[in-house]
Amino acid sequence: MRRALVHRIATTAPDDVSGLEAAIAAGRIDPAGIVAILGKTEGNGCVNDFTRAFAVSALEACLAKHLPGDAVAGIAMVMSGGTEGALSPHILVLEHRDLADEAGEGPALAIGVAHTGDMPPEHLGRMGQVWLVAEGVAKAMHQAGIEDPADVHFVQIKCPLLTAERIAGAEARGETTATRDTLKSMGLSRGASALGVALALGEIEAHAMSDTAIGRDVSLWSGRASASAGVELQNHEIVVLGMSRAWSGPLAIDHAVMADGIDVEPVRAALARLGFAADGQLSQDERGRLVALLAKAEPGSTGRLRGARHTMLDDSDISATRHARAFTGGALAGLTGLTELFVSGGAEHQGPDGGGPVAVIAHRAEGRR
């Protein structure tokens, strides 16, 4: 019987691994059981945000002291840049342990991880990427022991982006890319990855998708996909989170979909399903049960929120995704009383236009299964 553990560790800089090292030294984390590390780093979250690669490099160096190289390479490391507002930099260490003598009283939190092969730049933002991600999600579900897509609550993906060098390489081979704008490529990659999740989970049929729909048709979206693009990889790292009777332990996950950046009521309902009172901001005791909150934030395409104009899309100095992270992060912090929240910007095809999926991982309330 497998048990999932999730450790939330504050960081003081992108390369700060002291908290992870301390947890390993104290025996709270077994390096051999780590399957994924998700993190929020204090960069700009755009193409030239190298805090993500900096964090991954530091984490790999830390774990290399405890694990062989192939084991470190097998750990999914999904760094999301941007801690605007009061969002607090942190990492989430996802671990599993095999407990042969533990009887299952599930379902409980289940974790599956998959790595795709490197993707040619010409596939980014096109159906080739959709199919590649869908295949990876299916593999991660299988690893997690999740058979029913309905039991999947969140799929976190780290996907690549285009650089001038990658575009030039594709064109030298006689290929074209979906865009020559490197910043726009982030959104196309996130969007195609999200549609790959939707395809794998049966949220959207393949015939409804096309190259031209990616990044354009906002009616196509997944309620459980979260994609973050980065310059530090050319493949996809996929983490599936769900519930399974093949897993045991006190952790459970639920999810919600926000209709816009301040639509916290669906999140409140998810908290209630996990046994929180959720009738106001979480109490100190309840905050102790909340292990992680992961969310997507998006300014939307209309320039309005509930009828009122906003300027997120018109700011030439600060990317709209940075505004959205701070805005939605504040709303979710107000609900939970926590600022160590994994709020990721850029929700193309991830939730409805202007909204986004949210996942909550928590210790069950006493007496609840």
C-alpha positions in Angstrom: 0.0 0.0 0.0 1.4 3.4 -1.0 1.1 6.5 1.1 1.5 10.1 -0.3 3.2 12.8 1.7 3.4 16.5 0.8 5.9 18.8 2.5 5.5 22.6 2.2 8.9 24.3 2.8 9.5 28.0 2.7 12.5 29.3 0.7 14.5 32.5 1.2 15.9 32.5 -2.4 15.5 30.5 -5.6 18.6 28.4 -4.6 17.6 27.9 -1.0 17.6 24.2 -0.2 18.3 24.5 3.5 14.7 23.6 4.5 14.8 20.5 2.3 18.2 19.5 3.7 17.0 19.9 7.2 13.9 17.8 6.6 16.0 15.1 5.1 18.5 15.2 8.0 15.6 15.0 10.5 14.2 12.0 8.7 10.9 13.8 7.8 11.7 13.3 4.1 13.2 10.2 2.5 15.0 11.3 -0.6 14.4 7.9 -2.3 10.6 8.5 -2.0 10.6 12.0 -3.7 8.6 11.8 -6.9 8.1 15.5 -7.6 9.0 19.0 -6.4 6.7 21.9 -7.2 7.9 25.4 -6.4 7.2 29.1 -6.6 10.2 31.2 -7.4 10.6 35.0 -7.1 11.3 35.7 -10.8 9.1 37.5 -13.3 7.5 34.3 -14.7 8.3 35.3 -18.2 10.7 34.0 -20.9 13.9 35.4 -19.2 13.0 34.1 -15.7 16.0 32.1 -14.9 15.1 31.7 -11.2 13.2 28.5 -12.3 16.3 26.9 -13.7 18.4 28.2 -10.8 16.0 26.5 -8.3 16.1 23.3 -10.3 19.9 23.3 -10.4 20.1 23.8 -6.6 17.5 21.1 -5.9 19.3 18.6 -8.2 22.6 19.4 -6.5 21.0 18.9 -3.1 19.4 15.6 -4.0 22.6 14.3 -5.8 24.2 14.0 -2.3 21.5 11.4 -1.4 20.5 9.7 -4.7 22.1 8.4 -7.9 21.9 10.5 -11.0 19.2 8.6 -12.7 17.0 8.8 -9.6 17.4 12.6 -9.5 16.6 12.8 -13.2 13.4 10.9 -12.6 12.0 13.5 -10.2 9.6 16.0 -11.8 10.7 19.5 -10.9 8.0 22.1 -11.8 9.1 25.6 -10.9 6.6 28.4 -11.5 8.1 31.9 -11.6 6.4 34.9 -10.0 5.4 35.6 -6.4 3.8 39.0 -7.0 2.0 40.7 -4.2 2.4 38.9 -0.9 2.7 35.4 -2.5 5.4 33.6 -0.6 8.2 31.6 -2.3 8.1 28.0 -1.3 8.5 24.4 -2.5 6.1 21.4 -2.3 8.0 18.1 -2.0 5.8 15.2 -3.1 6.9 11.9 -1.6 5.5 8.4 -1.6 6.3 5.5 0.7 5.5 1.9 0.4 3.9 0.6 3.6 3.4 -3.1 3.3 1.8 -3.5 6.7 -0.7 -0.6 6.3 -4.3 -1.6 5.5 -6.1 0.6 3.1 -9.0 2.7 4.3 -8.9 4.8 1.2 -9.4 6.5 -1.1 -6.4 8.7 -0.3 -4.2 11.1 -2.2 -2.4 9.4 -5.1 0.5 10.8 -7.1 1.7 9.8 -10.6 4.6 11.3 -12.6 5.6 11.1 -16.3 8.3 12.7 -18.4 7.7 13.0 -22.2 10.6 13.0 -24.7 12.0 16.2 -26.0 9.5 17.9 -28.3 10.5 19.5 -31.6 9.9 23.3 -31.5 7.6 23.0 -34.5 5.1 21.0 -32.5 4.8 23.6 -29.8 1.3 25.1 -29.6 0.0 22.6 -32.1 -1.9 19.3 -32.0 1.5 17.4 -31.9 2.0 18.8 -28.4 -1.6 18.0 -27.4 -1.2 14.4 -28.3 2.2 14.2 -26.6 0.9 15.5 -23.3 -2.3 13.4 -23.5 0.0 10.3 -23.7 2.0 11.5 -20.8 -1.0 12.1 -18.6 -2.2 8.6 -19.3 1.2 7.2 -18.2 1.1 9.3 -15.0 -2.4 8.1 -14.2 -1.3 4.5 -14.7 1.7 5.0 -12.4 -0.6 6.5 -9.8 -3.0 3.6 -10.0 -5.9 5.8 -11.1 -8.1 4.1 -13.6 -11.1 6.5 -13.7 -10.4 10.0 -15.0 -13.0 11.3 -12.7 -10.7 10.5 -9.8 -8.0 12.9 -11.2 -8.3 16.3 -9.4 -5.3 18.2 -10.8 -2.6 17.7 -13.4 0.5 20.0 -13.1 2.6 20.3 -16.2 5.9 22.0 -16.8 6.2 22.6 -20.6 8.8 24.2 -22.9 8.7 27.5 -24.7 10.4 28.8 -27.8 13.6 30.8 -27.9 15.2 32.5 -30.8 17.7 29.7 -31.0 15.0 27.0 -31.1 13.0 28.8 -33.7 16.1 29.2 -35.9 16.9 25.5 -35.5 13.4 24.6 -36.7 13.6 26.9 -39.6 17.0 25.6 -40.6 15.3 22.2 -41.0 12.6 23.7 -43.2 10.0 23.7 -40.5 7.8 26.5 -39.2 6.8 27.3 -35.6 3.4 28.4 -34.3 4.8 31.8 -33.5 8.1 33.7 -33.7 7.2 35.6 -30.5 8.9 33.9 -27.6 6.6 35.4 -25.0 3.5 34.3 -26.9 5.0 30.9 -27.2 4.6 30.5 -23.5 0.8 30.8 -23.7 0.5 28.5 -26.7 2.6 25.9 -25.0 0.5 26.2 -21.8 -2.7 26.1 -23.9 -1.7 23.0 -25.9 -0.6 21.2 -22.7 -4.0 22.0 -21.1 -5.8 20.6 -24.0 -3.7 17.5 -23.8 -5.0 17.1 -20.2 -8.5 17.7 -21.4 -8.1 15.0 -24.1 -6.6 12.5 -21.7 -9.4 13.0 -19.1 -12.2 13.0 -21.6 -13.2 16.6 -20.9 -13.0 17.4 -24.7 -13.1 15.1 -27.7 -10.2 15.2 -30.1 -12.4 16.2 -33.1 -13.2 19.5 -31.3 -9.5 20.5 -31.3 -7.3 21.9 -34.0 -4.1 23.8 -34.5 -6.1 27.0 -35.1 -8.2 26.5 -31.9 -5.1 26.5 -29.6 -4.8 29.9 -27.9 -7.9 31.2 -29.7 -11.0 29.2 -28.8 -11.7 30.1 -25.2 -14.7 27.8 -25.1 -12.2 24.8 -25.0 -10.8 24.3 -21.5 -9.9 21.8 -18.8 -11.1 22.1 -15.3 -8.1 20.2 -13.9 -5.1 21.3 -15.9 -2.3 23.6 -14.7 0.6 24.3 -17.1 3.6 26.4 -16.5 6.1 27.1 -19.3 9.8 27.5 -18.9 13.1 27.9 -20.8 14.8 25.3 -18.7 13.4 22.2 -20.5 12.4 20.9 -23.9 10.2 18.1 -22.8 7.2 17.9 -20.4 7.2 17.0 -16.8 3.7 15.8 -15.7 2.4 15.3 -12.2 -1.1 13.8 -11.8 -2.8 14.3 -8.4 -6.0 12.4 -7.6 -7.7 9.9 -5.2 -7.2 6.2 -5.2 -8.1 3.2 -3.0 -4.7 1.8 -3.9 -3.2 4.5 -1.6 -3.6 5.1 2.1 -2.9 7.9 4.5 -4.5 11.1 5.9 -4.2 13.3 2.8 -7.0 14.0 0.5 -7.4 16.3 -2.6 -10.4 18.2 -4.0 -10.6 20.7 -6.8 -12.7 23.6 -8.0 -12.9 25.9 -11.0 -13.0 29.7 -10.5 -15.1 31.6 -13.0 -12.9 34.7 -12.6 -10.1 36.0 -10.5 -12.1 36.6 -7.4 -14.6 33.7 -7.6 -13.6 32.1 -4.3 -17.0 30.4 -3.6 -16.2 27.2 -5.5 -12.9 27.0 -3.6 -14.8 27.5 -0.3 -17.0 24.6 -1.4 -14.0 22.4 -2.1 -12.6 23.2 1.4 -16.0 22.3 2.9 -15.9 18.9 1.1 -12.6 18.3 2.8 -14.1 19.0 6.2 -13.2 22.7 6.7 -15.8 25.0 8.2 -15.0 27.5 5.4 -17.5 30.0 6.7 -14.9 32.7 6.7 -11.1 32.9 6.6 -9.7 29.6 7.9 -8.9 29.5 11.6 -5.4 28.9 12.8 -6.2 25.3 13.5 -7.7 24.8 10.1 -4.7 26.4 8.4 -2.6 23.7 10.1 -4.6 21.1 8.1 -4.2 22.8 4.8 -1.2 21.3 3.1 -1.2 23.0 -0.3 -3.3 25.1 -2.6 -2.6 25.2 -6.3 -4.3 27.6 -8.6 -4.2 29.1 -12.1 -4.7 32.9 -12.6 -5.7 34.6 -15.8 -6.6 38.2 -16.6 -9.1 37.0 -19.3 -9.4 38.3 -22.8 -12.2 41.0 -22.4 -10.4 43.6 -20.3 -13.4 43.5 -17.9 -14.2 41.7 -14.7 -17.9 41.5 -13.6 -18.6 44.4 -15.9 -15.9 46.7 -14.6 -12.9 47.7 -16.7 -9.4 46.6 -15.6 -6.0 47.5 -17.0 -4.1 44.3 -16.7 -4.0 43.8 -20.5 -2.9 47.4 -21.2 0.1 47.6 -18.9 3.2 47.7 -21.1 5.5 47.6 -18.0 4.2 44.5 -16.2 3.0 41.4 -17.9 -0.8 40.7 -17.5 0.0 37.3 -16.0 2.0 39.0 -13.2 -1.0 41.2 -12.4 -3.3 38.1 -12.4 -1.1 36.2 -10.0 -1.1 39.0 -7.5 -4.8 39.6 -7.9 -6.0 36.0 -7.6 -3.3 35.2 -5.0 -4.7 38.0 -2.8 -8.3 36.6 -3.1 -7.2 33.1 -2.2 -5.0 34.3 0.6 -7.9 36.2 2.1 -10.0 33.0 2.0 -7.3 30.7 3.5 -5.2 33.0 5.6 -2.1 31.6 4.0 0.4 33.2 1.5 2.4 30.1 0.6 0.1 29.4 -2.3 1.1 27.9 -5.6 -0.6 30.5 -7.9 0.5 30.2 -11.5 -0.2 32.8 -14.1 -1.3 32.2 -17.7 -4.4 30.0 -17.8 -4.9 29.4 -21.5 -7.5 26.6 -21.9 -7.1 26.1 -18.1 -10.6 26.9 -16.8 -13.0 29.4 -18.4 -11.7 32.7 -19.8 -10.5 34.8 -16.9 -10.9 32.0 -14.4 -8.9 28.9 -13.6 -8.7 25.5 -11.8 -7.8 25.2 -8.1 -6.7 22.2 -6.1 -6.7 21.8 -2.4 -4.6 19.2 -0.5 -5.4 18.7 3.1 -5.2 16.4 6.1 -8.7 14.9 6.6 -10.7 16.2 9.5 -10.7 13.6 12.3 -13.3 11.0 11.7 -13.7 11.7 7.9 -12.7 9.3 5.2 
